[in-house]
Amino acid sequence: MKPWQTHNQAALNGETVIKEVFAEWGKKFGRTYGNGMIEPYRVEGADCVITAMGTIAGTAMAAIDKLWADGKKVGLVKIRSFIPFPRTDFQEIAKNVGAIVSSTAAANPASTAPSITRLGAPSTTRRRRPQSSASSAV
């Protein structure tokens, strides 16, 4: 096996390890922050979800609560692991929502933000791909 293949396989196996460690941590301390890959917030019953990474997710949670109070069913998925990307988690979420919106800041306003690239990658697509919308701000 070539070195890049070994590295790629280790990254792919990382999802299982991350989820196992987060489950163990949750049992030990009595609280969890998602499954280690993502942290869903008000996703159940949502018509669409937005994604966020880092500290913007806290602000997004407050906005999600306001949207629900206004009758708009929007959820949030905080991306906790970027590599490996939580591909299977997003595939499951996509089965139940009409759209996944990625709102993220890109270092270069002329380029596509990394999370948008990952969400639109062929490996995350399904037979009925949800509508995709993206906004990028600096």
Summary of the structure (lengths in Angstrom):
residues: 138
radius of gyration: 15.8
end to end distance: 40.6
largest distance: 54.6
contacts: 389
relative contact order: 0.15
helix: 42%
strand: 21%
